[in-house]
Amino acid sequence: MATAIASERKILLFDEPTSGLDYHHMLQVAGVLKRLKNMGKTILVVTHDWEFIQAIDAHIMKLDEQTAERRVEINESEKFHAAIV
């Protein structure tokens, strides 16, 4: 994450940034991404981490093999990749 942030790019892509983290550190990552968003960055995140998805105020897209569907409401029992922007 530090390398992406230091790059000063306007669009950042993170693949499973909370993989292997406990809940406390996952919330810290969520906080960093929220601050980046507030700085005007566009952030794309691929994740399976349902708690992380809930911790971030984001636009969420459900992705599968053939479609990309924008989701405003999320079915809590559904697990999916999410793009958070």
Stockholm file with secondary structure:
# STOCKHOLM 1.0

chainA/1-85         MATAIASERKILLFDEPTSGLDYHHMLQVAGVLKRLKNMGKTILVVTHDWEFIQAIDAHIMKLDEQTAERRVEINESEKFHAAIV
#=GR chainA/1-85 SS CHHHHHTTCSEEEEESTTTTCCHHHHHHHHHHHHHHHHTTCEEEEECCCHHHHHHSCCCEEEECSSCEEEESSCCTTCCCEEEEC
#=GC SS_cons        CHHHHHTTCSEEEEESTTTTCCHHHHHHHHHHHHHHHHTTCEEEEECCCHHHHHHSCCCEEEECSSCEEEESSCCTTCCCEEEEC
//
